[in-house]
């Protein structure tokens, strides 16, 4: 009975829902096109949505392929053996090593939980959790494509994200408590599973989850262009503090995948570069989905302390690096 029920659930999972939705939209394409063409605001919103989504999908696909390979061939135990014993050195190594493991923030949380241990290992694990989804090559290339002709934006994002991760690692090594981590390790893949199964399951999970958040972000970007009056953006653009806080909070609420958030940020052309940089640095470090995942992986006592501090550090560091690298607005 249980096996039959399990098989029934597999027949109608997230992948099947996505396929059915795509088929339904394809069949209704003509009807939907007529509605959009007859409304100028909907046409503008559709153009923005398609521009953001279509540009981001190739990088999203590349990112989930790489994350699937990492899940298949890179063991957390091996990474832990490479870390130095000293906290400062371990944090620095973990921060820089994040660039070598492409993937989104959804995958970095469980890996960091498996790496977590007392002392310098814990600080390094949390540093890696923040740096990996923000400074890896896929994210930086996507940022360069989203902001053509603006290499300083790529440099600013990499520097601010790495600095945020290392500052949080040092804060944890000084004031963090192992007793705040109250959850046990998540269940690992079965050792009997083939590498192909591990790869496909990890890639499928990351793509479906990240694509859903990308779609939400693209809708939000389109809505900002159409629904928000231009004077609101003029007011935000004229006040750096208000603009920075607004974009930081928007990053937390939208919870975009780090492999696609640059295209959403690039589409918000009404805002100056520094608030958009804050959006790109805060998002991979702390958002609503990450807070929920950290609560589930590390425990609520950890999340309620770590997330607010990360938000403040990421916002301040991104603003400072933005002023230094991009110039005062």
ABEGO torsion letter per residue (X at the ends): XAAAAAAAAAABBAAAAAAAAAAAAAAAAAAAAAAAAABAAAAAAAAAAAAAAAAAAAAAAAAAAAAAAAAAABBAAAAAAABBABAAAAAAAAAAAAAABBEBAAAAAAAAAAABBBEAAAAAAAAAAAAAAAABAAAAAAAAAABBGBAAAAAAAAAAAAAAAAAAAAAAAAABBAAABABBBBBBBBAABBAAAAAAAAAAAAAAAAAAAAAAAAAAAAAAAAABBAAAAAAAAABAAAAAAAAAAAAAAAGBBAAAAAAAAAABAABBAAAAAAAAAAAAABBAAAAAAAAAAAEAAAAAAAAAAAAAAAAAAAAAAAAAAAEBX
